[in-house]
């Protein structure tokens, strides 16, 4: 299940084209539940994490080394 919370988000749909027409200060929160597949792979100088649920929804996040190490540290503390 994918949930998306769009704060002050406005789009325009014209002739099959979607265009963002709102403020540049818009924020978005996305959450993916019931993940069935997860992977990490090299993405230039970053590490990209990809998560997918059974419905085909996917979220990808690219992190720099310090952020990855912070997550690894958090995981190690939980063991």
C-alpha positions in Angstrom: 0.0 0.0 0.0 1.3 3.4 -1.0 0.2 6.6 0.7 1.1 10.1 -0.6 0.4 13.3 1.3 0.8 16.3 -1.0 0.9 19.7 0.9 -0.3 22.6 -1.2 0.2 20.7 -4.5 -1.4 21.8 -7.7 -1.2 20.3 -11.1 -2.6 21.2 -14.5 -3.7 18.5 -16.9 -4.0 19.6 -20.5 -3.9 17.5 -23.7 -2.7 14.5 -21.7 0.2 16.4 -20.2 0.6 16.8 -16.4 2.3 20.0 -15.3 3.1 21.3 -11.8 1.7 24.8 -11.5 1.8 25.3 -7.7 4.3 26.9 -5.4 7.9 25.7 -5.3 7.7 25.3 -1.5 5.4 22.3 -1.9 6.3 19.2 0.3 5.4 15.6 -0.1 5.4 12.6 2.2 5.3 9.1 0.7 5.0 5.9 2.6 5.1 2.4 1.3 3.7 -0.5 3.4 3.8 -4.3 3.0 7.1 -4.2 1.1 7.8 -7.5 -0.7 11.0 -6.6 -2.5 13.9 -4.5 -1.4 17.4 -3.9 -2.8 20.4 -1.6 -2.6 22.6 -0.8 -5.5 25.4 1.6 -6.5 24.0 4.9 -8.0 27.0 7.0 -9.0 28.6 8.2 -5.7 25.4 7.2 -3.8 23.6 4.1 -2.8 20.1 3.7 -4.1 17.6 1.8 -2.1 14.5 0.5 -3.9 11.4 -0.9 -2.2 8.4 -2.4 -3.9 5.1 -3.8 -2.6 3.0 -6.6 -4.0 0.8 -4.1 -6.0 3.7 -2.8 -8.0 4.2 0.5 -6.1 7.8 1.5 -5.8 9.8 4.0 -3.9 13.5 4.7 -4.6 15.8 6.7 -2.3 19.4 7.6 -3.1 21.7 8.3 -0.1 25.2 9.5 0.4 27.8 7.5 2.4 27.2 9.2 5.8 23.5 8.7 5.6 24.0 5.0 4.7 26.4 4.5 7.5 23.9 6.1 9.9 21.2 3.6 8.9 23.7 0.7 9.1 24.5 1.9 12.7 20.8 2.0 13.6 20.3 -1.5 12.3 23.3 -2.8 14.2 21.9 -1.3 17.4 18.6 -3.1 16.9 20.1 -6.6 16.6 
